[in-house]
């Protein structure tokens, strides 16, 4: 079993749709959690941190459920520019960072 | 803004060649990382360094070595390139002093290496 698992997609959604991604992690000692965005042939960039209390940034909402060991990302009112791969990232103590393989999103006009 | 640069965007090498990939960050970050990214596998850590001249193996260090002679520079070396090392190589850095888990990583643009 992978330490961080994501549905690879692709998710194909029309503009304006709401889309949700989930990610599960296996190590209960995981300490911090993030969503990164990676555009085609580009490097990953931090989208947002994820907290148990939830974290909202404009159209994006991230949530952490420690009891069930999953992380979610909700994108409301999808834009064409949201098309990318979204990486779920888990930090352990002591420099260990685990990246999910990513979920691909295509937003269509 | 944090800037992480890598020496080449695209590189083509032959089997058996020695390959150097260089990474430079300008934010005085303590920690630097080398990953490779392959379809369906995500990013896998090759090596990281938490201080000058210090290095630690990641999950897939075989066939690679690293060098960190200066704080801002972290080099990845393929001693004898093989076709299964064809991949996207990404360098990253972060501040994360003392092994704390909260710092995000900043990535360079990547080097797409093809070994023929």
Interface residues (C-beta under 8 A of the other chain):
Chain A: X4 X8 X31 X32 X34 X41 X42 X43 X44 X45 X46 X49 X87 X91 X92 X93 X94 X95 X96 X97 X99 X100 X101 X102
Chain B: X31 X33 X35 X40 X41 X42 X43 X45 X48 X50 X56 X90 X96 X99 X100 X101 X102 X103 X104 X105 X106 X107 X108 X109 X110 X112
